[in-house]
């Protein structure tokens, strides 16, 4: 199995590393570049026009490698529904931004409606393949809580929160890709413990693809993953947690993603209630930028935090 893991990771890494430069050239020829938020850090203005939608390369690379090694299995099928579904939402969002030349994409209610549809499809697939269980394991306590009829709503919240949290984290060069690769390493161990070798291979392939993409996404980035990549990664994390029965462990493994999302929620709530901001700017990585931290330092510190969270998640899962 160890050989399969290394082959899957290496294959996805090499495919992504080889194909990405061709994709960058194509995007440059089409003048499909990133639109920068006007309310973001001023130093990010130089990033305007950088090719985006890198998820179009590394997500399919990971999926193709996974299928080559394991074929379609019920668990992988369920994970791919959410991963590809979220990636499609992101692709439509990215293309809309490029076509209209603005930084805002799909409306929130449209995204929520699509996430509801993905939740429904995932539940159908899990029922069809005998993967469905409404019991949720509470970390550290070794207790299972049966949510019964509330479980579908819980699944929706996991998918929505995970995809949007990764999306919020994708604001600095290499931040989301590196953090995701670390988290996927943790889920590789969790999937192994859960007896899901097919998902172990998927995690390895997706981690390898993220690392291959990171060659071009590290500072200074030549390509951004876009919502196509970030939403797909968030969907992958959510579905991996759901199928392995470790939904709450995702909070620990994806600790950086959680903190990024919480910073936005706290910032908005504080401003609406008191008229004051808690952070200099949200998401959290921008707060440290505004404090004068170089972008590479912020990314390095956040990667270190991601590693600590990932190890904590593995420990809490009982592996």
Buried (B, 14 or more C-beta within 10 A) or exposed (E): EEEBBEBBBBBBBBBBBEBBBEBBEEBBEEEBBBBBEEEBBEEBEEBEEBBBBBBBBBBBBBBBBBBBBBEEBBBBBBBBBBBBBBBBBBBBBBBBBBEEEEBEBBEEEEBBEBBBEBBEBBBEBBEEBEBBBBEBBEBEEEEEEEBEEEBBEBBBBBBBBBBBBBBBBBBBBBBBBBBBBBBBBBBBBBBBBBEBBBBBBBBBBBBBBBBBBBBBBBEEBBBBBBBBBBBBBBBBBBBBBBBBBBBBBBBBBBBBBBBBBBBBEBBEEBEEEEEEBBBEBBBBBBBBBBEEBEBBEBBBBBBEBBBBBBBBBBBBBEB
